[in-house]
């Protein structure tokens, strides 16, 4: 496993990232990531991938 592997850790039911969620947003290519502690979340279907 490498640092670039992506893991689904949190569902969108647990927390919904967006403009008013309190997490910093970062443009990342064709999508927006959200800073979540020491890692970033990227929405993917019904969960968030961490990277």
MOPAC internal coordinates of N, CA, C and O (Angstrom, degrees):
PM7 1SCF
backbone

  N    0.0000 0     0.00 0     0.00 0    0    0    0
  C    1.4549 1     0.00 0     0.00 0    1    0    0
  C    1.5284 1   108.19 1     0.00 0    2    1    0
  O    1.2310 1   120.59 1   -38.00 1    3    2    1
  N    1.3174 1   116.47 1   142.00 1    3    2    1
  C    1.4608 1   121.16 1  -179.42 1    5    3    2
  C    1.5142 1   110.48 1  -116.88 1    6    5    3
  O    1.2310 1   121.17 1    -7.04 1    7    6    5
  N    1.3232 1   115.37 1   172.96 1    7    6    5
  C    1.4668 1   120.02 1   178.34 1    9    7    6
  C    1.5175 1   112.28 1   -66.56 1   10    9    7
  O    1.2310 1   119.70 1   162.43 1   11   10    9
  N    1.3331 1   118.18 1   -17.57 1   11   10    9
  C    1.4631 1   120.69 1  -178.39 1   13   11   10
  C    1.5202 1   112.52 1   -90.21 1   14   13   11
  O    1.2310 1   119.87 1   174.90 1   15   14   13
  N    1.3398 1   117.86 1    -5.10 1   15   14   13
  C    1.4611 1   120.01 1   176.42 1   17   15   14
  C    1.5202 1   109.51 1   -65.21 1   18   17   15
  O    1.2310 1   120.62 1   -32.05 1   19   18   17
  N    1.3202 1   116.42 1   147.95 1   19   18   17
  C    1.4524 1   121.94 1  -176.72 1   21   19   18
  C    1.5227 1   108.77 1  -113.80 1   22   21   19
  O    1.2310 1   120.58 1   -43.66 1   23   22   21
  N    1.3221 1   116.50 1   136.34 1   23   22   21
  C    1.4595 1   122.22 1  -178.32 1   25   23   22
  C    1.5162 1   110.11 1  -125.58 1   26   25   23
  O    1.2310 1   119.98 1   -47.48 1   27   26   25
  N    1.3115 1   117.64 1   132.52 1   27   26   25
  C    1.4597 1   121.38 1   174.71 1   29   27   26
  C    1.5199 1   107.38 1   -82.83 1   30   29   27
  O    1.2310 1   120.15 1   -60.56 1   31   30   29
  N    1.3207 1   117.32 1   119.44 1   31   30   29
  C    1.4554 1   121.68 1  -176.58 1   33   31   30
  C    1.5223 1   113.13 1  -118.48 1   34   33   31
  O    1.2310 1   119.81 1   148.23 1   35   34   33
  N    1.3196 1   117.97 1   -31.77 1   35   34   33
  C    1.4598 1   121.46 1  -173.11 1   37   35   34
  C    1.5174 1   109.43 1  -131.15 1   38   37   35
  O    1.2310 1   120.75 1   -41.66 1   39   38   37
  N    1.3200 1   116.17 1   138.34 1   39   38   37
  C    1.4632 1   119.31 1   176.84 1   41   39   38
  C    1.5254 1   109.70 1   -87.44 1   42   41   39
  O    1.2310 1   121.21 1   -19.97 1   43   42   41
  N    1.3113 1   115.29 1   160.03 1   43   42   41
  C    1.4656 1   119.66 1   177.17 1   45   43   42
  C    1.5268 1   110.72 1   -69.17 1   46   45   43
  O    1.2310 1   119.67 1   163.85 1   47   46   45
  N    1.3402 1   118.23 1   -16.15 1   47   46   45
  C    1.4658 1   120.81 1   175.72 1   49   47   46
  C    1.5258 1   111.35 1   -71.83 1   50   49   47
  O    1.2310 1   120.41 1   151.43 1   51   50   49
  N    1.3431 1   116.82 1   -28.57 1   51   50   49
  C    1.4602 1   121.11 1  -179.15 1   53   51   50
  C    1.5206 1   112.25 1   -73.39 1   54   53   51
  O    1.2310 1   120.55 1   142.65 1   55   54   53
  N    1.3404 1   116.55 1   -37.35 1   55   54   53
  C    1.4646 1   122.05 1  -177.92 1   57   55   54
  C    1.5149 1   108.01 1  -160.88 1   58   57   55
  O    1.2310 1   120.06 1   -41.78 1   59   58   57
  N    1.3091 1   117.49 1   138.22 1   59   58   57
  C    1.4640 1   122.04 1   178.16 1   61   59   58
  C    1.5179 1   108.94 1  -110.34 1   62   61   59
  O    1.2310 1   120.30 1   -70.23 1   63   62   61
  N    1.3336 1   117.04 1   109.77 1   63   62   61
  C    1.4578 1   120.66 1   176.91 1   65   63   62
  C    1.5215 1   109.74 1   -73.27 1   66   65   63
  O    1.2310 1   120.75 1   -32.75 1   67   66   65
  N    1.3157 1   116.17 1   147.25 1   67   66   65
  C    1.4591 1   121.81 1   179.28 1   69   67   66
  C    1.5159 1   110.27 1   176.38 1   70   69   67
  O    1.2310 1   120.71 1     9.20 1   71   70   69
  N    1.2993 1   116.25 1  -170.80 1   71   70   69
  C    1.4667 1   122.49 1  -174.08 1   73   71   70
  C    1.5343 1   113.34 1   -56.38 1   74   73   71
  O    1.2310 1   119.64 1   145.97 1   75   74   73
  N    1.3149 1   118.29 1   -34.03 1   75   74   73
  C    1.4658 1   121.49 1  -175.35 1   77   75   74
  C    1.5247 1   113.78 1  -113.03 1   78   77   75
  O    1.2310 1   120.00 1  -157.01 1   79   78   77
  N    1.3392 1   117.60 1    22.99 1   79   78   77
  C    1.4704 1   119.42 1  -174.90 1   81   79   78
  C    1.5238 1   113.71 1   -83.28 1   82   81   79
  O    1.2310 1   119.92 1   166.11 1   83   82   81
  N    1.3522 1   117.75 1   -13.89 1   83   82   81
  C    1.4531 1   120.33 1   179.56 1   85   83   82
  C    1.5183 1   114.37 1    94.91 1   86   85   83
  O    1.2310 1   119.68 1   175.73 1   87   86   85
  N    1.3307 1   118.22 1    -4.27 1   87   86   85
  C    1.4598 1   121.32 1   177.39 1   89   87   86
  C    1.5230 1   109.87 1  -102.91 1   90   89   87
  O    1.2310 1   120.66 1   -36.28 1   91   90   89
  N    1.3315 1   116.34 1   143.72 1   91   90   89
  C    1.4615 1   121.04 1   178.14 1   93   91   90
  C    1.5233 1   110.05 1   -67.97 1   94   93   91
  O    1.2310 1   120.45 1   -47.83 1   95   94   93
  N    1.3337 1   116.75 1   132.17 1   95   94   93
  C    1.4649 1   120.99 1   177.69 1   97   95   94
  C    1.5248 1   109.35 1   -96.21 1   98   97   95
  O    1.2310 1   121.16 1   -33.46 1   99   98   97
  N    1.3447 1   115.39 1   146.54 1   99   98   97
  C    1.4575 1   122.27 1  -178.51 1  101   99   98
  C    1.5263 1   108.08 1  -137.11 1  102  101   99
  O    1.2310 1   120.49 1   -57.27 1  103  102  101
  N    1.3429 1   116.67 1   122.73 1  103  102  101
  C    1.4632 1   120.60 1   175.51 1  105  103  102
  C    1.5309 1   108.29 1   -63.52 1  106  105  103
  O    1.2310 1   120.41 1   -47.60 1  107  106  105
  N    1.3415 1   116.82 1   132.40 1  107  106  105
  C    1.4632 1   121.22 1  -177.60 1  109  107  106
  C    1.5220 1   108.41 1  -140.79 1  110  109  107
  O    1.2310 1   121.16 1   -94.18 1  111  110  109
  N    1.3370 1   115.39 1    85.82 1  111  110  109
  C    1.4650 1   119.75 1  -178.51 1  113  111  110
  C    1.5099 1   110.86 1    67.58 1  114  113  111
  O    1.2310 1   120.74 1    61.66 1  115  114  113
  N    1.3234 1   116.20 1  -118.34 1  115  114  113
  C    1.4678 1   121.71 1  -176.00 1  117  115  114
  C    1.5273 1   113.59 1   -94.92 1  118  117  115
  O    1.2310 1   120.03 1  -167.92 1  119  118  117
  N    1.3462 1   117.55 1    12.08 1  119  118  117
  C    1.4596 1   120.57 1  -179.51 1  121  119  118
  C    1.5298 1   109.97 1  -147.90 1  122  121  119
  O    1.2310 1   121.12 1    -2.19 1  123  122  121
  N    1.3188 1   115.46 1   177.81 1  123  122  121
  C    1.4671 1   122.05 1   178.14 1  125  123  122
  C    1.5184 1   108.35 1  -113.64 1  126  125  123
  O    1.2310 1   120.78 1   -48.06 1  127  126  125
  N    1.3306 1   116.11 1   131.94 1  127  126  125
  C    1.4588 1   121.94 1   172.49 1  129  127  126
  C    1.5121 1   108.13 1  -100.96 1  130  129  127
  O    1.2310 1   120.83 1   -21.15 1  131  130  129
  N    1.3303 1   116.02 1   158.85 1  131  130  129
  C    1.4641 1   121.68 1   177.25 1  133  131  130
  C    1.5124 1   109.06 1  -125.13 1  134  133  131
  O    1.2310 1   120.86 1   -51.60 1  135  134  133
  N    1.3357 1   115.97 1   128.40 1  135  134  133
  C    1.4649 1   120.90 1   176.93 1  137  135  134
  C    1.5241 1   108.48 1   -65.21 1  138  137  135
  O    1.2310 1   121.19 1   -49.75 1  139  138  137
  N    1.3113 1   115.33 1   130.25 1  139  138  137
  C    1.4593 1   121.39 1  -178.24 1  141  139  138
  C    1.5229 1   106.61 1  -140.33 1  142  141  139
  O    1.2310 1   120.65 1   -88.27 1  143  142  141
  N    1.3259 1   116.36 1    91.73 1  143  142  141
  C    1.4641 1   120.13 1  -175.06 1  145  143  142
  C    1.5215 1   109.79 1    69.99 1  146  145  143
  O    1.2310 1   120.31 1    54.49 1  147  146  145
  N    1.3105 1   117.02 1  -125.51 1  147  146  145
  C    1.4632 1   123.34 1  -178.21 1  149  147  146
  C    1.5220 1   112.93 1   -92.61 1  150  149  147
  O    1.2310 1   119.17 1  -176.89 1  151  150  149
  N    1.3207 1   119.19 1     3.11 1  151  150  149
  C    1.4541 1   121.67 1  -177.69 1  153  151  150
  C    1.5230 1   110.17 1  -135.55 1  154  153  151
  O    1.2310 1   120.94 1    -1.13 1  155  154  153
  N    1.3246 1   115.80 1   178.87 1  155  154  153
  C    1.4573 1   121.26 1  -179.67 1  157  155  154
  C    1.5231 1   109.67 1  -116.67 1  158  157  155
  O    1.2310 1   121.00 1   -31.54 1  159  158  157
  N    1.3157 1   115.69 1   148.46 1  159  158  157
  C    1.4612 1   122.49 1   174.68 1  161  159  158
  C    1.5195 1   109.41 1  -109.46 1  162  161  159
  O    1.2310 1   120.79 1   -43.31 1  163  162  161
  N    1.3244 1   116.09 1   136.69 1  163  162  161
  C    1.4566 1   122.57 1   174.01 1  165  163  162
  C    1.5229 1   107.27 1  -126.02 1  166  165  163
  O    1.2310 1   120.35 1   -55.83 1  167  166  165
  N    1.3411 1   116.93 1   124.17 1  167  166  165
  C    1.4589 1   120.27 1  -178.33 1  169  167  166
  C    1.5212 1   110.30 1   -65.40 1  170  169  167
  O    1.2310 1   121.15 1   -45.45 1  171  170  169
  N    1.3382 1   115.40 1   134.55 1  171  170  169
  C    1.4583 1   122.56 1   179.72 1  173  171  170
  C    1.5127 1   107.93 1  -146.48 1  174  173  171
  O    1.2310 1   120.63 1   -75.89 1  175  174  173
  N    1.3514 1   116.39 1   104.11 1  175  174  173
  C    1.4707 1   123.40 1  -177.38 1  177  175  174
  C    1.5246 1   110.31 1    56.01 1  178  177  175
  O    1.2310 1   118.99 1    65.42 1  179  178  177
  N    1.3250 1   119.54 1  -114.58 1  179  178  177
  C    1.4641 1   121.60 1  -175.11 1  181  179  178
  C    1.5342 1   113.42 1  -103.19 1  182  181  179
  O    1.2310 1   120.54 1  -161.60 1  183  182  181
  N    1.3534 1   116.57 1    18.40 1  183  182  181
  C    1.4629 1   120.86 1  -179.12 1  185  183  182
  C    1.5236 1   110.04 1  -149.67 1  186  185  183
  O    1.2310 1   120.93 1    -4.05 1  187  186  185
  N    1.3243 1   115.82 1   175.95 1  187  186  185
  C    1.4579 1   122.17 1   175.51 1  189  187  186
  C    1.5187 1   108.96 1  -111.87 1  190  189  187
  O    1.2310 1   121.06 1   -47.42 1  191  190  189
  N    1.3425 1   115.58 1   132.58 1  191  190  189
  C    1.4561 1   120.42 1   171.54 1  193  191  190
  C    1.5129 1   107.52 1   -86.32 1  194  193  191
  O    1.2310 1   120.76 1   -37.25 1  195  194  193
  N    1.3369 1   116.15 1   142.75 1  195  194  193
  C    1.4586 1   120.41 1   176.73 1  197  195  194
  C    1.5079 1   108.76 1  -101.18 1  198  197  195
  O    1.2310 1   121.50 1   -42.22 1  199  198  197
  N    1.3381 1   114.74 1   137.78 1  199  198  197
  C    1.4514 1   118.79 1   170.86 1  201  199  198
  C    1.4961 1   111.57 1  -148.86 1  202  201  199
  O    1.2310 1   120.10 1   180.00 1  203  202  201

